[in-house]
Amino acid sequence: MKTDLKADYRSDDYLAITRTSKVTGFEFVCIYSTQSSTLTESIISICRTFFITTVLGLSAFYFMRDANRLVLYPIERICEKLKFIAKNPQAAVNGEIDSEAVQLLEMVHNDGNNKS
């Protein structure tokens, strides 16, 4: 049975091993099909890519959610309250601004002092 490897298989789909006998000079050729292992490796690579993409996407989502919740939203609230104080300074003196804004302003002030 003679087969044309180039026509039947791609170069990645087979493994050919050739040995020559030192005694008789005969050439022995063994041809192994590697199609099943190539297919398995391809499926594993696709699954790995999908897993890594999913993990990175979820990580980015949760990082942005936490960054917004812990950093951006409190700063926006502080800015709104500062604008309110700038428009009506008497409100700050009379205590019309809630204690949360005062605590946030003190926390920002303390964090700035601790970094230097």
TALINZI-V526848 format. One record per backbone hydrogen bond with DSSP energy under -1.0 kcal/mol. CO is the residue of the C=O (numbers start at 1). NH is the residue of the N-H. Records with the same first field share a line. If there is no record, write none. Layout:
BEGIN
CO->NH ; NH
END
This chain:
BEGIN
4->8
5->9
10->13
13->34
15->32
17->30
19->28
21->25
26->21
28->19
30->17
32->15
34->38
35->39
36->40
37->41
38->42
39->43
40->44
41->45
42->46
43->47
44->48
45->49
46->50
47->51
48->52
49->53
50->54
51->55
52->56
53->57
54->58
55->59
56->60
57->61
58->62
59->63
60->64
61->65
62->66
63->67
64->68
65->69
66->70
67->71 ; 72
68->73
71->75
72->76
73->77
74->78
75->79
76->80
77->81
78->82
79->83
80->84
81->85
82->86
83->87
84->88
88->91
89->93
90->94
91->96
98->102
99->103
100->104
101->105
102->106
103->107
104->108
105->109
106->110
107->111
108->112
109->113
110->114
111->115
END
